[in-house]
């Protein structure tokens, strides 16, 4: 109530760029959240699950894009996320695009970001990971403009994460890694020889029939090569409010397309590999439907912006209540049950 009625409205008077920076500085100081840990978290054994062989306390994780440089991992654990995806991490420090690079779509529950893959660089991130004291699984999102940059970041992050997420579909890349299947296949063949951790590939969204077929072909390639899939990244849109005139749309405008995509993957491709849902996930009911349609876990970002620091707790509570109403005793029982 304090956040919804007082703090949230005050923060929304700041620009989204300033709000993002301020929140990271607050969360970087873990102690207050650690002291309130039991009150902030909601734990329920029914929500335990596994992703790529890794045990999760819940299937709800924080998506890449919020904590680019792994500065707030401890606070995110205390806030109750089942896992956190930090990054995307580049092989070198890169400032990204100039401000403004984030625009709220408040009436739609959306967010447009044109951060431009800003990163402190893999060496700085590894330095922080050495000092991190977290028990929850970490997923490192990896990006690069060359194959060599990907392999460098993967080899350095590998000892500190449980899973790696290969980002080839950020709007910053303008689709270059996914425009030709053989180019993507060459990248995946190389990166899987570098790291020993299981890997996900974050694929682009689709709207029309042509995009639908192309993305499903990418997903089939990923599964064939032994990768899991995160579906999906943000959607490229024009946006005058950003310094570059475009950005990646996230949040509620993607909710229906994410659910359709997960269902298509489960039904049309008969789900032959790990699948993480991402895009417009705001409530426990969203998570219930996505896992019921075949997702193994869900990543959130924009709902964390709009629902506040207790977003993970709220979503887990809603998910557990929905499972109770529908008679499901575990996440494993729920997986794929709505499309079988």
Secondary structure, DSSP 8 states (H G I E B T S, - for coil): -HIIIIIHHHHTTS-HHHHHHHHHHHHHS-HHHHHTHHHH----GGG-EEETTEEESSSEEE-TTSSTTSSSHHHHHHTT-SEEEEEEE-SS-B--S-S--EEEEGGGTEEEE---S-B--HHHHHHHHHH----SEEEEEE--SSHHHHHHHHHHHGGG-SEEEEE---GGGTTTTTSSHHHHHHHHHHHTTT--SEEEEEE----SHHHHHHHHHHHHHHHHTT-EEEE---EEEE-TTSTTSEEEEEEGGGHHHHHHHHHHHHHHS---S-EEEESS--SHHHHHHHHHTT-SEEEESHHHHHH-TTHHHHHHHHHHHHHHHHT--SHHHHTTTTT-
